[in-house]
């Protein structure tokens, strides 16, 4: 199922138009790996036939499936645990110190994939900040992929998925085993609002938030797109709010509205 250069250029243009993700020329192998199974599921004997079908008509659900297949959906519970420790030990205490706890806390996970990140945030708040009023605190989780959002809303994970980063005591406390899967308790699922959201689309439906997790996302965008997204984040965050990016990501030379906050073996960014 080799992908010829012209078809790969079409895929690259489609993905960039719909998601702003930049596929470098050397990533042709990634397209072949991810689109070959999709082509077979959609009844096409080759990726070439799949692309030919895409070219035939206006954008439809098949175009969406291709874009979703080409976006990265890697996630696991308490991924790179240090940001979560900083969230618990530094960020939330700082926010609560500056205002009453009954105001609540609002968190947005801007690329939530299959839901492990927002559920990790929910468990931390439940475990360490019982003073937060549930009705006034919100965890909003969004993603471009409707397939990933469906999985996240179900809150069902395989044994391998819960083995990746989830402490055993939290597994026992917040999950129930159902056959070969582990299902998050409804009481925890209700704390997270999942919604479809494209980072390069309108943000008008998002409320002001205190903390944003947008980790390992900016690395897939070009510089103008990074700047545009950071500018929107600056408008969405409350004053003194915090932004968590991936370990290889920064606001330096992109947006001067943020200051770096260092913690043990990592950092986040605070809106000035």
Buried (B, 14 or more C-beta within 10 A) or exposed (E): BEBEEEBBBBBBEBBBEBBBBBBEEEBBEBBBEBBBEBBBEBEBEBBBBBBEBBEEEEEEEBBBBBBBBBBBBEBBBBBBEBBBBBBBEBBBEBBBEEEEBEBBBBBBBBBBBBBBBBBBBBBBBBEBBEEBEEEEBBBBBBBBBEBBBEBBBBBBBEEEBBBBBBEEEBBEEBBEEEEEBBBBEEEBBEBBEBEEBBBBEEBEEBEEBBBBBBBBBBBBBEEEBBBBBBEBBBEBBBEEBBBBBBBEBBBEEBBEBBEEBEBEEBBBBBBE
